[in-house]
Amino acid sequence: MALANDRLIKRREKNIHHDPMAANTRIYKGALGCLDALGNAVPGSTSTTLKARGVCFGGTDAVGQANNLGGSAGAVLADLRPGIYAFNNSASTDQITRADIKNDCYIVDDFTVAKTNGSSTRSVAGKVVNVDADGVWVEIF
């Protein structure tokens, strides 16, 4: 049916996900944010069930980070933005080099990525875009 009056327009930015957070969870501003097996936002960690979602730019708790410590699942939304971001590089045999550009990299924690899946213990962070003095540049979709 066509409009006969103005309506409230609901809109979401293309490059911002407002995801409900897992219970009792905090994602620091600038950290890799992921979705857990239930679809709730959590910080990046070594796990096989995470889906990288973006970098945290805050949350509905208005403290700069997405802080749901002491809250139930969904009490706070995390603002996670996909894009290309620099992360810390893993060490030793898991260190990412320029030869790994365009390959998947894997989540070690909320600010570190690795070359391998750690013998099937890590989830994919995204694609390696570059490696330089700033770290490993990863595209998160």
Helices and strands as residue ranges (DSSP letters): E 17-20, E 26-27, E 32-35, E 41-43, E 51-59, E 66-67, E 77-81, E 83-89, G 92-94, G 98-100, E 104-109, E 112-114, E 124-132, E 135-140
